[in-house]
Every structure is written in structure tokens, then in C-alpha cells.
Amino acid sequence: MAASQDNPTTTTTISEGMRRQFHRDGFLVVTNALETEDVEILRREADCLINYLISENINIMTDYGGIIEPITCGYIDPPVSQMFILSKKSYSHVRDQVPEEPDSVLHILFEKVPAMVNNFLPLESEDDPTCLFNEQYIVKTPDSADVSSFEWHQDSQYMDTSAQETFPIVSCWIALDNVNLKNGTLLVEPFPRPKDAATGGYIDPPTQFHGRDTYVRYHKHLASNYVNPPSNKMTAIMKAQHRQPLQPPPPSSPSAVGAGGTAVDTLPNDPKEWIYESQPPVLVEVPAGSIVFLSGWVRHCSLGNSSSKFRRAFMPQYSAGKVVTATGGMVSLAVPCNEYDEREREWVDPLGRKQSQGDELIDDDDEFGRTDDLDFGDDVDMED
């Protein structure tokens, strides 16, 4: 369901059935999820960054792998302090330096998309706020099919192992151009569907999880039943083209875990007693402004761009809580999207030092808050 064109603040409505479909399949495609003007804002910023990189003689595909991170691609000077990764106020200050025109993506990053993605993450709390975890433009240059395809992967695999086991993430792949088989769209392999071993009936998922632990356990368990290795892309495309369209489950299924929209903390029966049915891949062919919401555990890949035009996508990612490693190191961004961020807080870095979030852009000469002073995990650049 598209947002109303008469009200630019309207957010696409996510139904109970759509939430259940996300947890059942590990992803959800919402066509025309963003307003036309929001798509234009993102396009203008993408083009600004693309033109800058070209002017610097940077090959977007071979040098950057098609991934352009707005703050770190070189368009603006690196912030002196890295404390902006923890505060919406400071992040917004840095982020608004990116566009050439008086456009701002902040209402998209912190309002419109989070309002939708909150339907797919565990229930938000003060201790586990919805956070911006990462953002990037994914650009496939014209006639680049030989270098612009990305292999099968799960976005959680780019995170530290301990973070994978603790913090759910949802990637929001936003098409800025009409995407299709020719210009490098996504192929997504839905989670295998669980069946009750005794009855053979499908076991429907909850519409929402109360906490992180059950969420991660459920998504990870379904993903662990993928057939390995995955199909090669040509076989996957053929399967996708012959499959029936995805149908959402009924709004309230009597067999569903958490039917009726109640958030759950536990699952009612042992997943070890389930059997699994593989689902054929889905080829995403949607108009610009559509969003593919991807669980960190769902398997997907993308095709090369054999068209004569750029294929642009924007992918912010959100986490349930501030993602840290087992030793307390930061994995990526941890910018709360709501009012929790605006309260006075102190953050303790891995060395035990404190700094108020009111001081994010102040350097106290001991290098606290600089990139080389924080314990980041592996690079979290995604590929789609």
C-alpha cells in the first residue's frame, strides 16, 4: 500500500499479515513505499556523490565495489570526533553536510523508514531502541554485468560473531530506479518453511517478538535449514520465474505463533521437532520507491547491470539496540532513531572512559572518540 500523495508525512501501513510474512520468509517487498519526492531527494544525493567520485577519477565498481557511504566516501571531511555514531543530534549535523542542494534525507533515515522497520524488529524499549546501524548507496554502473553482481550472502555474516547471536538487524533496500532482471536487481531465497513433524501442517511465525533473544533464535534457526550450497544464479532465476507469486498469510491464523498480534518471548514448541520445506527464490522486479525489508539472516544475492543506465539503490540498516561485540566494542553506527537519544547520557568506551553525548563533536586532545580509539568489529559494508 503506497503512502498518500496528498500527505507527504504519511507512512506506508504495515499490516499484521505483512509482519507475519516477513518473519515467515525472512523478507518483505513493499511496492511504492516512499513518496515520489523522497525518492527524488535520494536520487539527487546519490547523483551528487556519484558525480563527485567520477570527478576524482574513482571507478565506482572496481575501487568501491559499487558501495558509496555518504559520510566516508570523501565528499566531506572526516569528522574530528567519532562520537556522532552514537547520537542522532550529532549524526544529523554531520549528515546534513553531504547534499549539494538544500535537501535532507534525515526525515527518511530517522522517521519514515524506521516507522516501517519497527514492525519487523523486536518491540522497542529504552534499553533497546531502534538504531541506525549503517547506510549506503549501492550503485551499479552501466554495462557492468561482469563486475557488478554480488554472490549469495546474509547481511548478518558481516557482523562480529557475538553480535550476530545477540542483535537483530533489518536491511531496507530501497530501489531508486525501476529494477528488473536486466539492470541488476535482487534475488532473495525465502526462509525454509517449518512444518509440524506429526501433522505435516505449516507452522506460522509470530507477528512480532518481544525480545531480541527469541527473535534471533527463530530467524537463525530457519536460516540454518537452507540447502547448501545455494543454487547458481541462472538456476535460481529460472526457479523464480516459474514460482507462484508470494501470498501473505491470513491476517489471523489459528495455528500461528502469537496470532492476534501479541508479541512473544518464547516459542510454543521445540523447533527441533519441525521439518522444513525449501521455497524457490524470488526475483525482485519493482518500481522506484519500493522497499525490500531483509532479515539479517535471509539469503540473497544480486545480478549484474547489463543495461545502458545506472542502477541506484539506497540501503539503510537498523538494529534492535546498539550493536556491540562481546568485549564491548562498537560494530558500526549506533544512532537511536527516537527521543531516547536526546536524554543526557554517558557512553563508556572499551577502555572505560566516559564522555557525555552532549560533547560528541568536541575533541579533548586525548583522542577519545576518534576512529582509531574505538574497537570496531569487521567492516559491515553490504553488497546488493
Order of alpha helices (4+ residues) and beta strands (2+ residues): alpha-beta-alpha-alpha-beta-alpha-alpha-beta-beta-alpha-beta-beta-beta-alpha-alpha-beta-beta-beta-beta-beta-beta-beta-beta
